[in-house]
Amino acid sequence: MIEEIREGFSATFGTEPEVISFAPGRVNIIGEHTDYNGGLVLPAAIRYGTYVAVSRAADGKIEVYSENAGWERWDAGVFERRGNFGDYLRGVLKFMEAPAEGLRAYIKSSLPVGSGLSSSAALEVSFALAIQKIFSLDISGIEIVRVCHRAESEFVGVRCGIMDQFVSFFAKKEHLILLDTQSLHHEYIPFPSSLTLAMVDTGIRRSLSSSRYNQRREECRRALEAVKKLFPDVENLSQVNEEMLLSTRPLMDEASFKRAMHVISENQRVSLLADFLRAGDLCMVEKIMKLAHQSLSEDFEVSLPDIDDLVEKISSLPFVYGARLTGAGFGGFLIVLLLKGREKELQRSINQPLLFSRPWSGAELLYSVP
Ligand code: GLA
């Protein structure tokens, strides 16, 4: 792949890249909409991701060619929001405080865009890693994660949590990451060797997802505001238990109550699922996955009837140990835990396109000029 990216860069710019980086997309096994509520998540990186090849240019111009999205050009040091993929890159350069120098960048991704497999985090993290190397910036891994998170939430304007950028950078092969999004304390949980991951495309694209995503955040914020009236020390919904929520229910609207209910129960499910994975109890894993999808559908309301039907159909297959909607919701992909070796059977049982992966490792520099 490195050769292909290098050739792509040379064919585009007529020179050689100085750096080539890769960052993976991710799939979240469980812990949905908890990361911006200070809660727990359990994602894994996947083998699909984004390659970035970069070199410096003396003309003060930044020119980027993306195989998916085409050309984007701007002057170094200018951070204008244009509503296209260049915003992710400008956001990274801005918050990284990178030197205002010219650049050429070539981007190729194996991730379906806008699918809920974190194509945007993979782009941010891969680009940030390349920029760190090219300018020899003294910045740690966790700072890169924070820069990328700020690029997406403050510059692009999708007020996402930190899960996607974190896993894209810190993932470990054959492991899931159990991440506490408040403390950023994390633990690697070995992925059962008998299972593999499938990502099933629901075929429903999430064009409105960012605005509806921000709406869900707003509903969670309203729930927290109401809880704080009785429990002023509470900082986020993950510090609220069911009893506290029920006692403040009259102070909030029904939608906010249901969103908060999901967050509280989802945090419990993440801990339980991690425990059952450690114990190798796949029957309980399956049960928890089922409850998680139900909660996303009924309490968080980010599913759709067609998606619920597909989840049910896949969950009932004898070699499947859990299926649910993954990522922001409103379409995109399902995560399916299935027995290794039964991939073809899954493919034959449904009409949807699908991807397979083992849990993959985080971002890496693939090449840099000596
Ligand atoms: C999107 C966001 C994540 C997370 C999920 C929902 O993927 O980017 O930060 O909030 O939705 O769990």
Residues whose N, C-alpha, C, O or C-beta is under 5 A from the ligand:
A	BS01	GLA	G31 E32 H33 T34 D35 C160 G161 I162 M163 D164 G327 A328
